[in-house]
Amino acid sequence: MKRLHSLDAMRAVLMLIGVYFHLAHVYSVDARGWGQNRETVSVFFDLFILATNYFRMHAFFLISGFFGALLYYRKGVREMILNRFKRIFLPLIVMIWPIYILNDFSKKFSEYQAKGLGFFDSLLNSFSAMKFIESLPWSTLHLWFLNFLFFMSIFAFIVKYIYDRSLKNKNPKQGYFGKIIALLFTKQWLGTFLFCFFFGMLMALMGKQKAQGADHWWEWLWFFYSGGIKSFIAFGFFYFIGWHIYGQRSVLDKISIKNQIFIFIVFYALAHTVNMNLLKYQYSPYPETNHIFTDHIDKYRPQKNVTFSVDMSQFDFTQFEKDKSEFRGVFLLGTFNHYCEDCDKMEDEDGDLIYTKTIKVRKGIQKYIFSINGWEMTSTPTADSECDAAPGHKYNIYAMEVLDQDVVLDTVCWQGDCSDCSGNQIYNMSLTKSQNLKRDLIIRSYKFLFNFMVPCFIMLLLSLFVKLYHAESKRMRYVSDASYWVYIIHIPLTHFIPGLFHQSNMNVFLKFTITSIIITFICLFSYHYLVRSTFIGEFLNGRKYSNK
């Protein structure tokens, strides 16, 4: 089937983009856990990370849902589950420990290289610093998607079994969902809008910023965490859509690149306009959105001076001497500085242990907390107390609304909940019910808009692959076969190989190009000679291939 070549190619390319997505962290301004030479970074790579992470894994799960349905209808239930166990779950179990150990070693090597140590000293120190307990695979690292995919396969089987039993209808081309999915290809404007709308609503209702955002999606037992469950639901939405696209595969080639480009432009313009209007009232929870619209925010939400103060008279400062640790200061963290841990240090100007800080804050609802040494110790309201601005949320925060004048907030006692150090209630550190409702509605609107465009990106990408990669290509087939192995082993290489260049100040784009070529070569070379025609290739892809 021609169109299967296009989807197979799309899946492979998405996995390969992941290699350069992770490598880009080495050269981005925000390292996110990668060792760096801070002299050779560029915001370009931050933008590349944001752009590719916006749609890549969502699209991958959509394609995975398509091929999951293909297995189900071609091979049957038993073969589908067995295949998912052998090709997804077992590789995760077998490969995670060696990858985890190599990744731990490579990260340490990269960090030592960034500190200026020689090559052999970095190697020796990396070996000696490794501990057995730290080398156990406590998380699934970049292979978290295999964990999700296996559970999605099980879940899809259960749902399909219940659905078929209730309707006695096993024809994938029929049914209510199938007709809606067909709109993606037969009536692209309506179909894409519904796709975007339902995903945006799903994310807004869950209160989740990004499918792969927040916490615990990388855990083995992700289903014990609300954040992990929400990520599973978000990606499961695309798996579900992909599953039903298989039932409409006969109309897949009706998709038009031209239409999808126009749809993308129009939908983006609409989302852009609504975002601009929301920013008149409150910051977006997405820093990238705030950065893009800085001039617009300046116009509609001028800054006001707000003075914050916290009484530290009941805090035991002698603990730093006892622990032989350093007291770096009291800090103010909030939405106005994106909870930066050391951006706004408070000062005790009068020596009375009352630390104050006056900063410029934009109009609107602002959340904040006090801290010592960044995030080392924090002072927040008690959960669900009168001054807890987010009752029911796992993070307790103070909040206030900045209007049209400067504000001097009452002094709160360190870890004193809603009171000063004399026990008197402080009243200007919380929000009313209507303020909380307004804030929540705006935040959910932002989440809807941000995620609304994700399916639009995916449909545009899908149209490109369906139309441009519809014919079989030996080269693309080879890349597709290799992509699984390449993705599994690449993470340690994105630490180790760039580490070799940390002590060089060559151009950052040249560095990225060189390290990309080396990593790609190692991955493909190892696949060709160690995997493709061996038992490893059969283990991962279900068959051996000739190297001739």
N, C-alpha and C positions, 0 to 999 in steps of 0.2 A: 504494500500500500504506500503510495508516494508520500502522503501526508504524514505517515509515521516517521519518515526520514527527517522531516522538518522538526517534529517535536523531539525526536532523539537528539538532533543537533542543538536545539534550544536548551535542552537539559544539560548537555555537555558544556556548552558555552557558559551557562549560569554557574556551573561548578568551577570552571576555570577562572571566571571573574572573581570568585571567592579567594583564589590564590593571591591575586594582585590587590584585592580588598584588604586582606590581612597584611600583606607586605607594605601597603601604603601607610599603615600605622607607624612604621619606623620613621617615616619622613613627614608626618603630620605635626601640626603645632601641639595638638593634644595626643600624647603618645599612647594612652590607654593600655599601659602594661608592657609596652615594648621598649627595649633599650634604645637610646638615641645619642647622636651627636647633635646637641641643640643648635649648633652653628649651621647645620644643613637640614633645615625643615622648611616647609612651605604650606601655606593655607590651601593651596591647590589640592593637596592630598586629603585635607579635611573635607573639602567639597566633594572629592571623588568618593570618599568613604560614605558621606551622607547620601550622595546620589545613588550609588550602587546598593547600599543597604536598604534604601527606600522600597525597592521592589523585588530584589534578587531572590530571597528565600520564599517570598509569597508566590512568585512565578514558578519556582522549583516545586513547591508543593502542589500547585495546580497541575503541572506536567506529571508529577508522581501519581496524582489521583487518576489521571487519564490512563496511565499504564497499569495502575492497580485494577481499574475496571477491565482493561484488556485481558489481564491475567484471569480475572474472575470469570469472564464470559467465554474465553477461549479454553482455559484449562480446568475450570471448575473450582469449587470452594477449597477442597483439600489441597490441590496443587498450588493455589494462590497462597494459602497460609504457610504451606511448607516452603514455597519459594521465598516468601518474605522472611521467614525464620532463617533460612540458609544464606540469603543474599544481603540481609539487612541486620538482623539481630546477632547472628554469629560473628560476622566481621567486626561489629562493634565490640563484642566481648573479647575477641581474640586480639584485635589490633590496639585497643585503647591503652593497655599497660605499656607495651614498648613505646608507643607514641608519647605517652605521658612522661616516661622516663627521659626520652630524648628531648622532649620539650622543656622539661625542668632543667636539664643540663644546658641546653642551647640558650635559654633565657639567662642563666647565670653567666655563661660565657660572654654573651652580648653585653651584660651589665659590667663585667670586669673590663672588657675591651673599651667600653664607653668611659671608664674611670682612668684609662691610660695604661693599663697593664700590658705587658708583652703577650705575644701569642701563646707561648708555652706556659707562662705563668697563669694566664686566663684559663687554659685547659686544665692545669693541675688544680687550681683553686676551685674550678667548677666541679671537678670530680670529688675533691675533699669536702666541699660544702653540701654535697648531696646526702640526704638522710633517707633511710628506708621508708619511714612513715610518711615522708613528704612525697615519695615516689609512688605511693599507692594511688590509683585513679579515683580520687574522691568525686570528680565531676566527669562529664562526658566531653569536655573541651569543645572543639569545633565539630565533633561527631554527634552533637546533641540531636541533630536532625534525624539520624538513624533511629534513635530512641523514639522520637515522635512518630516517624514513619511506621515503625513496627506496630505501635499502639493504634495508629490510625487505620492500619490494615485490619486489625482485630475488630476495632470499633465499626469500620465500614461493613465488615461481614455481618456483625450482629444487627446493625441497623437495616441492612439489605434483607437479612433473613426475616426480621420482624415485619418489614414493609411488604415483602412478597407474600408472607403468610396472611397478612391482613387484606391485601388486594388481589391475591392470586394472580399477579401479573409480573412475569419475569422478562418481559420484552423491554430492553433498555431504550428503545426508540419511542416508547409511549409514556404517558403519564404527565402529570401536572408540571413537575420540575423540568422534564425534558422539553416541554413546549416553551417554558421561560428561557431555558438555556439556548434553545434554537434562535431566540431573538438576537443573541450576540453576533450571529452570522447572517441572519436573514433581514433583521431590522436593527442595524448596528447602533444607531443613536439611542433608541429605546433600550435595547439590551445592555449597552454599556452603562447607560444612566442607572438602570436598576441594579446592575452589578456594583457600581460605585456607591449608590445610595445604601444598599443593604449592608455593605461592609463598613461604611462610615457609621451607620446607626449601630451596628454590632459593637464597634470599638467605643463609641460614645456611651452606650448603655453599660458596657463593662467598666467604663472609666479608665481605659488603658490607652496610653499615649501611642505606643508602637507595639506591633506584634512581638517583636524581639526585644522590647524594652523592659524596664523594671527588673524583676528578679526571678531566679530559680528555674528558668527554662533549661538551663544546662545541667540540672540535677538529675541523678539517676531516678530518684523517686519524686519527680516533678509534681506528681498528682497529690502530694501532701501539702502543696503550697498554692495559695490562691493565684499568685502571679504566674506560676507554672501552668496551672489549669487554664488561665486566660490566654496565655500564649498558645497553648494547644488548641483552644477553641478558635483563635484568630487564624492560625495556619490551617486548622482543620476545615475552616470555611472554604479555603482555596482548594484543598484536597477534594472536598465535596463537589465544588464546581467542576473541577477537572474530571472527576468520576462521571458526572452527567454529560460533559462534553463528549466523552467517548460514545455515548448513546446518540449524539448528533453529529458524528464524524462525517456523515455523508454530505453535510452542508458546510463543513469546515473551510473548504476552498472558496466559499462565497465571500469570505472576509476581504475587505478592501483596505489597502495601505492608505490610499488617499482619504477615504472616509475616516479612518482612525486618526490620521493627522489632524483633520479638521475638528473632530470630536475632542481631541486632546487640547487643541488651542482654545476652543470655546469653553470647555469645562475648567481649564486652568484660569482663564480670564474671570469666570464667575467666582471660583474659589478665591482668587486673588482679591477681587472686589469685596467680598464678604469679610475676608481676613482684615482688610484695611479698615472696615467699619467697626469690627470688634475691637481693634486696637485703640479705638477712641475711648474705650471704657476700662480695659484691663490688659496687662501683659499676656502674651501667649506663653503657654508652658513649653513651647519649642523655641530655644534660644536662637536658632537659625532664622525663624520668622521675625523675631524682634530685631535682629541685626539687619535683615533686608529692608524693614520698614522703619528704620531709625528716624529718618527725616519726617515721616508721617506722624510718628509718635510725638516728636518734638512739637509739632504744630498743634495737635489736639490735646496733648496731656503734658502741659508745662511742668517743670520740676518745682517742688517746694522743699524748704528746709524742714527736716524732722529731726528732733533731738531724742535719742534713746538713752536710758540710763539704767544701770543695775547695781544694787547694793551688795558688795562682797564682804561686808563686815562679819558675817557669820561663817565665812569660808575658811577652812584650815589651810593656810599657805605653807605651814611647816611640813606638810606631807611631801613637798618637793625635795626638801632637805633630807628627809628620812629615806625617800626612794632614790636619792641622788639623781633626780631628774630635773629638767629645765622648765621654768615657768616662762613661757614666751609671751603671755598676755591674754587679755580677755577680748573676745572678738564678737562682732555682730554679723550674723549670717541671715540672709533673707532672699525673697524673690527679686529685690532690687539689685542684688549682686550675684544672683544665681547660686546662692549659698556657697560662695567662695570662702574657703576656710581661713584665709589670711589677708583678705582685701581690706577689711574695715576693722582695724584695731582700735579698741576703746581706751580712753586715757583717764587716769585718776589725777586730775589737775590740782585738786585741793588737799590731797593726802588724806581724805576721809573715807577711803575705800569705796567711794561711789564712782563707778566708771561710766563715762559718758561718751557719746559720739553723735555729732551732727552731720548728716549727709543729705544730699539732694535726692528726693524721691518723687517719682511721677504720681500724678493724680490716679486714684483708683485704689483697689483693695491690695494691701501688701501683707505678706506673711513673714515672720522672722523668729529667730531664737537667739539665745546668748550661748557663747562657748568659751572654753579655755583651751589654748593650744590647738586651734583649728577644731577638729572633731573629737579631740581626746576626751573632753567632758562637756556636757551640754546642760543648759537650764531651760526647761520647757514646762508648760502647764501640765497638771495631772490629767490623765485621760478622762474625757467627758466632763471636765470641770467647767465652770462658768466662762473661763477665759480660753478654753480650748477651741480654737477656730475650726478644727476639723474633727468634730465628735464622731467616734466610730472608726476613724482612720488610724492606722498603726503608728503614724508619726504625729505627735502632739505639737501644736504650734501656736504662737501668739499671732494676732492679726489686728490690723486697724485700717481705716479707710481715709486716704488723703483727699481732701476736697480743694478749696480755693485759697487756703491760707497756710502759713507755716504752723508747725505743731511742736509742742514740747510735751512729751509723754511723761506720766508719773513714773517715779522710780519703783522698780519691782525688786524684791529680794531674790538673790541667787537661789534657785530651786525652792522658791517660796510660793509656787503655784500662781495664785491671782492676788497676792498680798505684798505689802512692803514688809520690812523687817520688824515692824511693830505689830504686825498682824492685821493691819487695815486693808480692806478690799480695794483693789485697783480696778477702775471701771473703763479705762480707755485702751484696753488691750484685747478686746474681743469683738466679735461681730454679732449683729442682731440676726434673727432668723431670716428676715428679708434680704439682708446683705449676704448671708451664707447662700441663700437660694440663688440670688443674682450671680454670685461668684461661681457657683457650681454650674449654672446654666451656660455661662460664658465659656468656662473651661471645657465643658462637654461639646460645645459648639466648635471650639478649636480642634478638639480631637476628631470630631466628625469631618471637618474640612481637610485636616491633614491626611486622614486615611481615605477620604473620598477619592483622591486622585490615584491611589495605588492601583486599583483595577484598570484605570485608564492607561497607565504606563504599561501594564502587563498586556492589555489587548493590542496596544500599538506594537509591542515587541513580538507578540504572537503573529500579528499580520505580516511582519517583516520576515519571520522565519517560514511561515506557511507559503508565502509567495516567492521567496528568494532561495530557499533551501528545500524545495519540494522533490528534487531529483536526488537519486542516490549518489554519494560521493565517497570514494575509497578513502580519501584524506580525512573527510569529516567523520567517517565511520571509525577510522583509527583513533581520532581524537576522542570520539564518544566512548570507545572501549577503554581508552587510557584514563579518562577523566575521573573515574571512581578511585583508582589507585593514586593518581596525582593529588586529589583532594585529601585523601587520608593521610598522606605522608608530608604534605607541604608545610604544616605549621612549625615544626622544629626548624625547618630550613629558613623560614621568614625571620627567625631570631638569629640563627648561627651565621648565615651568609652575610647579611647586612653588618653583623658584628665585626666581620673582617675589615670593614671599611669605616668603622666608627672614628678612627683616628685620622681620617683623611677629610679635608675640607673641600673636596671637589664639588662641583655643581650638583645640587640635590636631584635634579632631573636626570643627570648623567648617572648618578649613583643608583637611582631607581631603575634606570634602563639596564645597567650592568647587572645588578642583583636579580632583576627579573629574568634576564637571559640565563644566568647561571642556575637559578632555581628551576626554571622551566626545563633546561637541559638535563639536570640531575633527575628530575621527576620522569621525563620521557625516556631517558637512557635506562634508568632502573626498571621502568615498565617494559621496555622492549627486550631487555636481556635477562631480567630476573623474574618477570611476572607473566608476560603475554603468553609464552609457550610452556609455562610451568604449572604446578599444582596451585600456586597462589592465584594465578589468573583464573583457573577453573573454580577456585574457592570464591572469588569475588564476582566473576561474570558468568559462571555456569558452564564455561567451556574453555579449552585451550585454543590458541590461534598459532598458525605458523608464522615464523619470523621472516620467511622468504618473501 
